[in-house]
Amino acid sequence: FDRWPTRQGFDKFYGFLGGETNQWAPFLYDGTAVVELPNDPNYHFMTDMTEKARAWIKYQKALTPDKPAFIYFAPGATHAPHHVPKEWIAKWKGKFDQGWDKLREETLAQQIKMGVVPAGTKLAPKPPAIKDWDTLSADEKRLFAHQAEVFAAFVEYTDHEIGRMLAAFDEVGEADNTLVVYIAGDNGTSGEGGQNGMFNEYTYFNGVQEKTEDMLKLLDKWGGPETYPHMAAGWAVALDAPFGWMKQVPSDFGGTRNGMVVSWPKGIKAKNALRTQFGHVIDVAPTVLQAAGLPEPKVVNGVPQVPMAGKSLMATFDDPNAKGRTTQYFEIAGNRAIYHDGWYARTIHKAPWEHKPRRTLADNSDWQLYDVRSDFSLANDLAAKNPKKLAEMQALFLTEAAKNGALPMDDRVFERLDPKAVGRPDLLGGRNSLTLAEGMAGMMEGVFINVKNRSKTITAEIEVPATGANGTLIAQGGRFGGWSLYVKDGVPAYDYNFLGLQRTSIAGTAKLPPGKASLQFIFDYDGGGPGKGGTGTLRVNGQKVAEGRIEHTQAGLFSADETADVGIDLGTPVVEAIGAEAKSRFTGHIPKVTVEVK
């Protein structure tokens, strides 16, 4: 737990630790304890999180009224999956029928009118892979427009809940003396949905392309518990207007430039004023420290600290002409850029929907150069006109990247999901077997033995009660991808759920008698690359009771928040007939389960 929030300075933590979470069925921790979800069909994590934060704010004020409170409120919204109650979605019906091209134009006009974008700014060219809205079929328009409606509802719902959280400071009389730094966005809107969007975001991480006709069948369920959705990348371009790219592309402002609002009635004289200095998220911590009158920590628990790279933004609170950041590098998976004194040089190395980079990291042949002072949206490439300045900027990028520990760069993305494949340390240290028992649940994918793209054998030693057995023996993943060895009404079975698109069941025919039993499932992987199929064999007490073919397996990831569990299936169910949480609990005992891979 050394790297968990409560060992990193937070008195209280309530939330999820994965890269994202199912808002309807999140895997949550309170401190380091797993949270049991309520049996409430209307439960949604965004509201739950807000209520916990409001209670904590009031608790601190009641018990330590003279002590300042610090809260880091980081919702899973509006990261995928886009999960939001239906009543919020209904409010946005028809609001995106004009399409993403028209929306870009409308957005830029509104931005210029508000003064947040300079007059004369042009829309940057969108990626060639993003189709013009007018060329889409009627089915595509219907699907894509509804995807945007759900996303917009998620944004509005989140904003509403953040407002409720902030209201707690007003309710304890501290609203005027609370510094609020509100950052709206997640490195720009995400384009991981590719050309069509996805009913299940994990198809992206496993290299599976979803089809419009299949997603249309789920249109009425979009955003609900039976989907894990993302929207088409055309909306990412539109919602990142006036820029041309999006999240995962930090070499474009569409992948870095997020709206930020700072409020501190007692500390900031200006009201509804704009600030245009170049800042970065690393400037937030120094700003908070300066506002609180605290020095930057030089030593923590006897360990000298790397100096903070950020610079406080407080000078801009009262001086609209205060100097901002002069230099900043950006890099993700080879997409890289450098800003310096109004100039910006960059290269697009890989689009979010592309599985491979466009060129090698050593190839610097496709860089662009922009003068941000007169080209806010990065629409006018000056590389051909000013090659000397471009070369200077490219050299500066390497200097800044080295200074900040960003070298060597690694442009592999999907390959890095498997530590063994890329030489990254594995928590299990290359072990080929893992022995577990009942009571062991909640194991995230990164701490569980990797069963993907290889053969495996699962051996479960169980005790069947006189009343009969039912429930999960061991499961990994959930409704949107995973596998489970279980007993249904006394009959043993193994199910593989391929991304919620295809489910395979290999089941026995006879009930298990009371007493001890040994169940074994053997999967012989076809080989020949990732994501292939194989043959599964189910044995009871050494005797084969079933055999079947599993055509497809998940190559890269089961889930960022679903877990591996013994004796229960937490989160969402791998097997709908068994269910999840308390409903899936095994009725007998499981002294030992061994998972072996080769």
ZAVOLUM-7579 format. One record per residue: x, y, z of N, C-alpha, C in turn. Coordinates in steps of 0.02 Angstrom, whole numbers, plus 50000, padded with zeros to 5 digits. Each point is the difference from the previous one (the first is absolute). Example, Ala and Ser with C-alpha at 12.3 -4.5 7.8 and 13.67 -1.06 7.14 Angstrom:
<atoms>
506604971650390499555005950000500455006050000 499825005349964500425005950003499615005550037 
</atoms>
This chain:
<atoms>
500414993850000499595006250000500425006450000 500664999549994500435005950006499845005449949 499774998049941499855004949947499275002149999 499614997550047499295001750002499905006950030 499445003349985499905006950022500095001250075 499764995350041500055001150073500714999150026 500464997749958500714999950019500395005549964 499635004149962500325005349961499755006950022 499745000350062499835006650028499275001450009 499564995849972499285001250008499744996650063 499615003850040499694997150059499444995249982 499665001549944499424996249979500044998849924 499854993849980499944998649929499374995949989 499615002049951499414996249980499975000349924 500094994249967499985000149927500284993649971 500195000449936500254994249964500735001149982 500374994549991500715000549986500184998149928 499544997049963500134998349931500035006249956 500194999049937500045005649954499325003049982 499484996350014499325002349989499554995350040 499355001550003499564995550036499305000149971 499664994550011499294999549984499625004350049 499655005149976499645004550046499404996750033 499744994949969499424996450029500224994750050 500594997249990500244994650043500755000950011 500215005350034500715001350008500324995450052 500654999049993500374996350051500355005350043 499755001150060500195005750041500384997950063 500405004750023500344999350065499825006050044 499924998750064499975005250051500644999250040 500495004449987500664998850026500314994249963 500114994450034500254994049967499494994350004 499415001450024499484994950007499535000149940 499844994149975499544999449943499305002150022 499665003849958499325002450015499494995149970 499534997850042499464995949975499465004549972 499824999049937499525004449968499294998750026 499595005150005499314999150022499594996449947 499504996550022499544996749954499465005049979 500225004749958499575005649980500045000749924 499454998749964500025000449926500145007049974 499925005150042500125006949979500695002550021 500424995650029500665002150023500425002549942 500375005550011500485002649951500585002950040 500614998349979500585001950038500085007650006 499825003749948500095007350002499635003150059 499394997850011499615002650056500284997550066 500204993650002500294997250061500635003850019 500435001349952500625003650012499865007150027 499505003249971499825006750022499764999950073 499584995350016499744999650069500564998850050 500474995749983500564998650045500435006350009 500115003849946500405006150004499645005350042 499365000849990499625004950038500024998350075 499924993750016500024998050070500695001350030 500534998749962500685001150026500135007450012 499785004249955500095007350008499675002350065 499394997750011499635002150061500314996950062 500244993949995500314996550056500625003950023 500425002149952500615003650018499845006650034 499495003549974499825006550029499724999150071 499634994550010499704998950066500534998250052 500484995949982500484997550049500625004450007 500225003049944500605004350002499855006549964 499585004350029499765006049965500555004949980 500584999850033500535004749985500524997249951 499904993849980500494996749956499775000549928 500435002449954499805000249929499894993049973 499544999549953499854993549969500245000149928 500284994449978500204999249930499654993949972 499675000949943499654994449969500204999649926 500184994049979500164998749930499424995849973 499565003349963499394996949976500094998449926 500144993749985500174997949932499524994649977 499445001949970499504995149978500274995649944 499694994049993500134995949942499715003149938 499505004250008499695003649945500475005649977 500015001749935499614996749948500434995249958 500454996750034500384994749968499514994449982 500174996149948499604994049987500064995350059 499484996150014499374999449963499525005850014 499635001949951499525005550007499354997250030 499975000250065499434997250037499615005750033 499375000449986499605005550026499264998050003 499635002250050499284998250005499615002449939 499494996149982499615001449939499685006950000 499775002350059499655006550001500465005749980 500654999350011500475005149978500124999549925 500014993949973500104999149928499425003049961 499394999250025499405002349964500025007549987 500335003850045500025007349993500405002249938 500424995549972500445001949946499774997249932 499424997249999499764996949937499975005249944 500314998349944499995004349941500505005750000 500385000850053500465005750006500624999349956 500134994049973500604998949961499844997649929 499385000849980499814997749933500355003849944 500275006050016500355003849949500674997049982 500274995650043500624996649985500625003550025 500564996449996500615002750031500325005749961 499925000349934500305005549962499665006650016 499344999950001499625006150017500135002050072 500054995150045500125001450070500685003550010 500504998049961500655003550004499925007449984 499635001349947499915007049979499625003950054 499474997050027499605003350052500425001350062 500414995150018500415000750060500515005649993 500355000249944500505005249990499675006950002 499435000849968499665006550001499835002050072 499774995350040499825001550069500635001650041 500554996549988500625001350036500265007049986 499975002049936500225006749982499545005350032 499364998750000499525004650031500135000850075 500184994550034500145000150071500685003150016 500445000449950500665002850011500514995050023 499844993550001500484995050023500464997849944 499825001749938500404998649941500075006649961 500605001749976500095006349965499585000649937 499785005949985499645001349937500474998349943 499714997349947500404998249942500264992950002 499904996450055500234993150005499634995649950 500364995749966499714995449952499974992950028 499554996049975499994993050019500604996549970 500384996450041500554996049975499734994249958 500374997749951499764994449960499884993950044 499464996449987499884993950039500384994249968 500134994750037500354994249972499634997249939 500354997949948499684997249941499564993950015 500154996450054499614994050016499305001750025 499895006350021499345002050025499575002249940 499484996249987499575001349941499605006450009 499845003249945499535005650002499314997350019 499665003750043499354997850025499514998849942 500035004249950499524999649944500084993649959 500574996650007500124993949961499764993850037 499775000650062499814994250040499314997549980 499874993750014499344997049987499525002350054 499364999049989499495001850049500094996250065 500184993649995500124995950060500605002650040 500525001849964500605002750035499835006550035 499645004449967499815006450031499584998850063 499534995449995499564998650058500404997250059 500444995449986500424997150053500475005250030 500355003549956500515004650024499695005950038 499445002549976499675005650035499794997950071 499764993850006499794997850067500614998950045 500564997949972500614999450040500185006750031 499945005349960500155006750025499505002450052 499364998149991499495001850049500174997050068 500224993750000500184996750062500605003450032 500505001649959500605003350026499825006850031 499605003949964499815006650025499614999450065 499574994950005499634998950062500474998450057 500514996149985500504998150050500375006250025 500175004549953500335006350018499555004250046 499375000749980499545004150039499884997050069 499914993550002499894996550064500595000950046 500604999549972500615000950040500055007150026 499875004849956500025007150020499515001350057 499414997149995499505000750053500264997350067 500314994149998500254997050061500595003950029 500435002749957500555004250025499725006250034 499465002749972499675005750032499744998350069 499734994050007499754997850065500574999150050 500574997549975500584999350044500245006850024 500075004749954500255006650019499515003750046 499364998449994499505003250043500124998450074 500334994450013500144998250070500455005150033 500465003049962500435005250029499595006250019 499495001549958499555005550016499594998350062 499794993850006499584997950057500375000150066 500674999749998500395000650062500325006850007 499805004749956500235006950006500705001449975 500254995749955500695000849977500055001349924 499455001249966500025000749928500455005849978 499965005750033500395005849979500744999150013 500174995950049500714999150017500284993349976 499684997249949500244993649972500265001249929 500634998049990500305000349933499774993949961 499665001149944499764994649958500375000349933 500334994649983500314999349934499614994749963 499615002149951499544995649964500264998849930 500244994049986500264998249934499494995549966 499745002349943499474996349965500314996449940 500104993550008500264996249944500494994650021 500154995749952500464994550012500494999849942 500455005149998500485000649945499655000649933 499455003649999499615000549939499514994349996 499505000649957499524994749992500334994049967 499794994050020500334993949977499774997949930 500494998149959499864997449933500074992549996 500054996650058500114992850000499414996149971 499435003549993499414996749971500084998549926 500525002949968500114998549929499445002549956 499914996849945499525002549950499274999050019 499854994950041499314998350014499795000850072 500475000850046499834999650070499974992750021 499814998750063500004993250025499464999150054 499664994449999499544998450055500414997550059 500604997449987500444997450053500705002649987 500235004650041500655003249988500574995049997 499934994150031500554995350001500124996749932 499545001049953500164997749932500595003949973 500085006250020500575004149978500664997050024 500024998050063500624997450029500164993049975 499534996949966500114993249975499994999749924 500035005849968500075000349928499414997549960 499395000850029499394997749966499605006149977 499815000149937499615005549972499254998450004 499615004350031499284999050006499655002949938 499444997049983499625002049941499395004150018 499835004749957499435004450011499364996050009 499894994949958499374996350004499934996350067 500564997850028499974996650065499865004950056 500305005849997499915005050053499295002949999 499715000649941499325002849995499504995850040 500134993650005499554995650038499995001850075 500525003550022500065001850071499875007450012 499735003449950499935007350003499595002250062 499464996550014499575002050056500334998650068 500514995750000500354998350063500645004050009 500175004149950500645003750000500065004450062 500544999050037500125003850061499754996550062 499624994549991499744996350057500484994450021 499804996050051500444994850027500194994549951 499614999149946500154994749953500495002149945 500235006150003500505002549953500595002950038 500565000349965500625003050027500275004649945 499625005349984500075003249934500515005749994 500175001149938500415005649979499715002649935 500175006249982499715003149940500515000349944 499755001149940500425000449940500485006050006 500594999149969500535005050006499825006749968 499515000149955499805006449971499775004950053 499694997450053499785004450054500605002750040 500534996050004500595002450036500295006249964 500024999749933500245005749962499535006050011 499364998749997499515005550007500035003150069 500054995950051499995002750069500675002850021 500524998949960500655003150012500115006049954 499485002349967500065005949957500295005950040 500425004049967500145000349928500594995749978 500234995650045500604996049984499824994049956 500524996749974499894994749952500064993050028 500294999350060500104993450027499704999450070 500204995050039499654998450061500464996550050 499704997350053500364996350051500454994649968 500564998650033500534995649976500455003349949 499815006149979500425003649952500225006650033 500484999650047500215006150035500415004649956 500144997849939500345004449953499525004749965 499374999950021499505004849976499645002850062 499815006349998499655002950057499334996650014 499734996549950499394996250012500114994450049 500634998050011500164994750047500305002550065 500025006750009500295002750062499615006050028 499685003749956499735006550022499294999150028 499955000150066499364999250035499805006550033 499355001150003499765005950034500144999650075 500225005550030500125000350072499685006350029 499654999150055499705005750036500285000150070 500215005950023500255000850068499545004850036 499764997950058499565004250041500275000450071 500035006150026500225001250070499775007050018 499365000850016499725006750012500405004450047 500284997150054500385004150048500725001249976 500234996249952500705000649980500115002849931 499475000449959500075002649931499515005949992 500275005749983499595006049992499614999949934 500314997449948499685000149934499394995449999 499495002049963499394995949994499874998649927 499884993749984499844997949931500525002449949 500635000150021500545002449956500354994149966 500295001549942500374994949962500755000850011 500354994350000500725000050003500254995649943 500505002549964500234996449940500724997550006 500305000550058500684997550008500034992549987 500574997849973500104992949987500164996750067 499574995450021500104996350062499964992649988 500144996250051500004992749995499734997150065 499744993949997499724996950060500514999450056 500654999749983500504999650053500065006550040 499665005349975500015006450036499485000250056 499544995250001499465000250050500264999050071 500434995150011500254998750067500395005950029 500475003049962500335006050027499525005750014 499465000649961499505005250012499654998950066 499794993850012499664998350062500465001250060 500634998149994500475001050055500105007350016 500085004149947500095007150012499385003250030 499414998049976499385002950028499924998150073 500224994050018499934997850070500585002450044 500495003349969500575002450039500474994550022 500044994749959500424994350017500614999749954 500584998150027500594999349957499984993549961 500364999849945500064993849963500414995150042 499764993950010500384995250041500664998049967 500545000750037500664998249975500204992950019 499754997850059500154993350025499364997050028 499844993949982499414996650026500234993250029 499874999050065500204993850034500744998549989 500405005350001500724999249994500254999349928 499545000249952500194999149929500005006849964 500575002249974500025006349961499534999549940 499635005349988499505000049946500265003249936 499794997349944500145003249936499635006749999 500325005549984499665006450000499395000049954 499465003350022499415000549958500165003849936 499754997349944500135003249936499535005749987 499445000350036499495005149988500175006750030 499605004949980500085006850025499325002650021 499965003150057499365002550025499685004949951 499344999349994499615004549957499715006050038 500165000650064499695005150042500125007149974 500575001149969500145006849975499485002349950 499704995249964499515001849949499325001850031 499904998350063499355001550031499855007449999 500515004050015499895007350004500325003849942 500444996649962500345003549946499884996149934 499565002749958499864996549937500594999749953 500525004050013500605000149958500594996450031 499884996450055500554996350032500294994949951 500654998850007500334995449954499784992950014 499844996349946499814993050007500594995449984 499854993849990500514995049983500295001549931 500664999549994500325001549936500184993749960 500084994350035500204993949965499634994050029 499764995649957499674993850023500044994749946 500224994050021500024994449953499384995750011 499824996049949499444995350003500204993549966 499784994350027500144993649967499564994550027 499694996249955499664993750017500104995449940 500304994250012500074994849949500275002649934 500475004650004500325002649940499685006249971 499375001550019499705006549983500345005250043 500365004749970500425004550040500005007049971 500125004750046499995007149980500395004050051 500175006249980500355004650045499725007049989 499845003450056499795007049998500565004350028 500155005649966500525004550027499885007049973 499885004650045499945007249984499545001349940 499414996650000499515001349948500064995449939 500564996449994500084995349945499814992950023 499764996049952499784993350016500204995349944 500404994950016500204995049950499734993250022 499774996149952499704993650018500024994949943 499884993650020499904994749951499424995550022 499604998049953499464995150013500294993149984 500154996250051500344993649992499504994249994 499425000950031499504994650001499335002850020 499474998349963499325002050019499744995050052 499535002150043499754995550052499714993549973 499715000249940499684994049972500494995849959 500625002349993500504996249964500394995550047 500094993749982500334995250044500765000349993 500255002949947500725000449990500205007249984 500605002150020500245006749983500085000949925 500015006149979500065001549928500724999649975 500475000650046500714999849981500414998350062 500644999449993500434998650057500115006350041 500194999150063500135005850042500605004149976 500444996749964500595003549975499855004249938 499434998949969499815003549939499675006650018 500355005549987499755006750014499775003649937 499794996249950499855003049935499325003649998 499574998650048499335002849996499845004150063 500325005650007499885004750055499675006349971 499595003150041499705006449981500225005550048 499955006149978500195005850040499455005249998 499845002850058499455004950004500215005950043 499735005849984500085006050041499355001050039 499994997750062499385000050039499755007150013 500435004849999499805006950014499495002649949 500044997349939499545002249947499594994249972 500104994050029499674994049973499794995650059 499465002050032499784996850061499844992649990 499724998249943499754993249989500504995349965 500605002649984500514996049964499744998049931 499815005049963499714998849933500495001649943 500545003850015500455002549948500714997450012 500194994749965500664996950009500545004249967 500515002150039500545004349975500654996249992 499994993350004500624996249998500395001149937 499675000249943500355000849936500315007049994 499675004950031500245007049995500555001550050 500044996150054500485001750052500334993650027 500384996549958500314993750021500515001050056 500325005750003500505001250053499675000250068 499435003550005499645000350064499744993150019 499774996249950499764993250015500564995750028 500595000449971500574996150025500185002050071 499975006550015500135002350068499504997050049 499374999949980499474997450043500074992550011 500184996449947500094992850007500574998450049 500535003849996500564999150047499795001750072 499595005250007499755001950066499554994750029 499604996849958499584994550025500434994750033 500534997849967500434994850029500315002250065 500205006350004500295002750062499494999750057 499395002449987499485000250051499774993050019 499944995649951499794993150014500514996550043 500645001049986500534996950041499995002950070 499915006550005500015003350066499434997550044 499444998149969499414998050038499894992450002 500514996149980499954992850006499554996649949 499885003249943499554997149950500384995949946 500654999350008500394996049954500264993750035 500054994349966499824999149930499254999549990 499765002249943499294999649984499824992849980 499384998250011499764993349982499335001049965 499974998449935499385001149962499564993849995 500174994850038499564994250004499415001750046 499414997849982499415001350041499684993450022 499714996549953499644993850016500494994550022 500605000149973500494995050020500175000550074 499955006050027500215001150069499494997450051 499434997649975499524996850045500284993550029 500474996949966500314993850022500715001550023 500135000250066500685001650024500544995649971 499854993449994500504995349975500215001649929 499525002449960500145001249929500465005949989 500015004750048500405006149990500555000950052 500124994850040500545000350048499875004450060 499365001150015499835004050059499944995550061 500215002250059499944995850060499274997850011 499934993650019499344997050013499964998750074 499445001950031499934999150072500084992850021 499784995349957500054992950017500684997049982 500445004349973500694997849989500094994149953 499574999349951500074994649952499754993350025 499644999950055499724993750025499494997149951 499964993449997499534996749955499394997150036 499985000750066499424997450036499845004650059 499374999850019499765004150056499494995850038 500104999250065499554996050041499605004550045 499344999449996499545004450035499514996050041 499555003550035499484996650040499435004950011 499444997550026499425004350011500185005750046 499685005749990500165006150037500495004449964 500314997449947500475004049961499635002849940 499855006450002499615003249947500265007149990 499795003049945500205006949988500705000849973 500254995049964500685000549971499975003349932 500285006049995500015003649937500434996149949 499905001449936500334996149948500765000250005 500275005750023500725000750004500324996050056 499604997450047500294996150055499804992749996 499684998149945499774993149990500424996849945 500084993550003500394996549949499685001149932 500425001449949499755001649934499814993749962 499364999049988499764994049965499875001249926 500135006049976499845001749931500544997349952 499774997949941500454998049946500444994050017 499734995550041500394994150020499534994650027 500264994050007499614994650029499965000850076 499484997250029499925000650073499644993850027 500124998650064499654994850036499775002850066 499354999350014499715002250064499774993850038 500264999250060499814994250042499695002650065 499384998250011499645002450059499824994150045 500255000250062499824995050051499425002950040 499424996849997499415002950030499654995050046 499565002850042499584995950043499275001849985 499634995149976499305001049981499554998650060 499575004850019499564998950057499444995249983 499694997450052499454995249991499425003049962 499925006750006499455003449967500145001449926 500614998349977500185001149930500435006149991 500385000149945500475005549987499735004849948 500185006350009499825005149951500455006150011 500215003049945500385006250005500684999749967 500375005450007500655000949968500554996550039 500424996249964500604997250030500595004949991 500115002249938500495005149986499795003649936 500075006549999499815003949942500485005849992 500085002249937500395006049986499625004149948 499945006550013499645004349954499275000450017 499585001449949499295000950013499595000049937 499485003950000499515000049946500305001949932 500545003850001500295002549937500654996549981 500094994150029500584995949983500274996450061 500104993449994500284996350056499864992649996 500154996350053499894992850002499824998050071 499674994150005499784997850066499944992450002 500254997150054499884993050016499505000150057 499434996649991499455000850047499584993650004 499515000250045499524994550005499315003049998 499574997549955499325002549993499524994350017 499645000950056499514994950023500334993150004 500614999950025500354993750011500434997649942 499935003149940500364997849941500605004649986 500604997249995500595004249988500055002449928 500305005949990500075002749932500555005349999 500235001349939500485005449988499735004249943 499985006650010499775004649948500555004949982 500065001449935500445005349976499575005349967 500055006150024499625005749974500485004349959 499954999749935500445003849956499695006949987 500215004850042499825007149990499245001349999 499614995550030499285000849998499714998849931 500424998049952499784998849931499854992749987 500374995650034499914992849989500144996350066 499534995850020500074996350062500014992549985 500494996650029500084992849991499944996650068 499604994850003499914996250062500194992749989 500444997550043500204992949999499764997150067 499454996349998499664997950062499924992550003 500024997450063499864993050012499254998849995 499804993950013499294998249997499734997350065 500454997850045499794997050063500155004550059 499574999850050500115003950060500574997050043 500355004350034500534997750045499694997250064 500204994250023499734997350062500305003750060 499684999750058500285003250060500694997050016 500425004350030500674997850020500545003549960 500604997350006500585003049966500004998349926 500245004749960500054998949928500585004149973 500294997549946500545003549965499765001749930 499965006449985499795002349934500615002849964 500064998449936500575002449962499775002249931 500225006049981499875002449932500685001049966 500084996949941500625000449962499855003549934 500385005449986499925003649938500644999349959 499954996949942500574999349955499965005449947 500445004850006500005005949955500284998049931 499685002749948500224998449932500705002549984 500185005750030500645003249983499955003649934 500575002449976500015003549936499865007450006 500095002750061499895007250011499495001350053 499885006450016499535001850053499284999649978 499554998850048499285000249988499734994049963 500374994649997499764994049965499544996050046 499734994549972499554995750038500354993950028 499604995050016500284993950027499454995250021 500214994350028499534994950022499994999750076 499404999650028499924999650072499734993250021 500284997350054499784993550026499845000750075 499424997750019499795000350070500034992950030 500334999350057500054993550033499745000550072 499694994750023499774999450069500314993650029 500405001050052500354994350032500384995949949 500325003449953500424996849951499654997649938 499344999950000499624997549943499755005749955 500104999549935499765005249954499245000049997 499705005750013499275000549998499755004649944 500465004149971499795004549946500615002549962 499905001649938500535002849958499695004849950 500345005249983499725004749953500525004649971 499805003549949500445004649963499865007250020 500525003850017499955007250012500355003449941 499615003349958500275002549937500445006250008 499825004450047500375006250007500165001250074 500595002850014500185002050067500245007249999 499985003350057500205006950003500765000550005 500295003949956500735000249994500335004950048 499655005650014500355005350036499785001350070 499344999950012499765002350065499294997450012 499874997750061499324998350019499655006350025 500335003650045499675005850030500505004350038 499845006450006500405004550041499745000350071 499404997250012499735000550068499684993550024 499814995549955499764993550023500584995950027 499854995250043500534996550036499974992449991 500514996750025499994992750006499794998350071 499534995350006499704998650066499914992550010 500114997650060499874993150018499384999750044 499534995749981499394999050040499475005249991 500125004949955499515005449987500215003449935 499555003449968500165004049941499815007250015 500505004150017499865006950018499885004249937 499685005850010499875004549944499424997849958 500124999149935499484997449956500124992649987 499494996249981500094992849992500314997949934 500464995150004500244996749940499424995849972 499654996650045499444995649982499365003050027 499575002449956499405003550023499564995550043 499984993549985499574995450037500254998950072 500635001350012500294999450067499955006750037 500065005549963499955006550031500675002350028 499975005450037500615002950029499885001850073 500555002150033499985001850071499704994350041 499595001550050499764994950047499624994349965 499655001749947499624994949964500444994549972 500625001549984500454995249968500414996050050 499945001350064500424996750049499894992550001 500554996150002499964992749998499714997550066 499554995249994499644997650059500404994950041 500534997249970500424995350038500645003250023 500544996050002500655002650020500524998749946 500515004249997500534999449950500675000350036 500264994350023500645000150035500595002249957 499964998549934500585001649958499805000549926 500265005149967499945000649927500695001649973 500224996349951500655001149969499915001949927 500315005549979500005002149931500714999349973 500084996149947500654998949970499985002149927 500545003049976500045002149930500654997349970 500004999549933500614997949966500025002849929 
</atoms>
